[in-house]
Amino acid sequence: MKIAILSRNPSLYSTRRLIEAAEAAGHEVRVLDVLRCYMNINSEEPSIHYKGEDLGSFDAVIPRIGASVTFYGTAVLRQLEMMGVYPLNESVAISRSRDKLRSMQLLSRKKVGLPVTGFASKPSDIPDLLDMVGGAPVVLKLLEGTQGIGVVLAETRKAAESVLEAFMGLKTNIMVQEFIKEAGGADIRCLVIGDKVVAAMKRQGKEGEFRSNLHRGGSASLVRITPQERATAVLAAKTMGLNVAGVDLLRSERGPLVMEVNSSPGLEGVERATGKDVAHSIITFIEKSVAEKKKATRTRTRGKG
């Protein structure tokens, strides 16, 4: 197969591992900086050019699109989808998962366990908003934040009101979530591929830090998850429409709660903590999916004949 990886940095651990796994399986791989791709959008023969070259066709594409380039990155991915390339994760699913508020609403509709979440636009609604989520302490999250950036723990009601008023004054969208004290500054990252959790790790925030992100200095370790946690992670990924996802769960007194569904989960932490070859599992999933797609196409073609 000919596989494209949309990644702005081929030296990143996750990109390197995907290249290694694909080449080990005998596939041709090309890493493309998504911001250097540009599109010829037409009804007859849509195409993508890259640094002056018509890229031609690929069998599959692995999107590793950073949050800061989501709009342009998903446009490039859509173009590849129009050209008949199999996407590991579809553009619409990535856009859906990147919108924190929209993803919470979709998960809520599917009855997936969530921290109680509130959203408002007027300062006059702040008192009722805080009451809705159970009062302080509360977690305040910028809708555009990633890797723990833009996430604040307001330990008192006064602090929460001040932060919310400030952000509302700046016309910045921020949502409020209940603080799950019993999680103890830890969460569970489940790596979902298809309908299975292939690896899971516990991420523990460093002392004095409620965010467990590895980018914030957290540590990772192997963890055994429960059947309920496994089912919750798979349902969350399916609700977003993602074939591959990193689903972050909090262990609460009322069961697993989904904190976030990541469409481009990093592989370094989970592979090192679990010893699992996640990159190989991703390539195997692509191989199976592309084969099924080609078989379905042949069947439709014969039916028309």
Secondary structure by P-SEA (a helix, b strand, c coil): cbbbbbccccccaaaaaaaaaaaaabbbbbbbcccccccccccccccccccccccccccbbbbbccccaaaaaaaaaaaaaaacccccccaaaaaaaaaaaaaaaaaaaaccccccccccccccaaaaaaaaaccccbbbbcccccccccccccccaaaaaaaaaaaaaacbbbbbbccccccccbbbbbbcccccccbbbbbbccccccccccccbbbbbbbbbcaaaaaaaaaaaaaacccccbbbbbbccccbbbcccccccccaaaaaacccaaaaaaaaaaaaaaaaaaaaaaaaaaaac
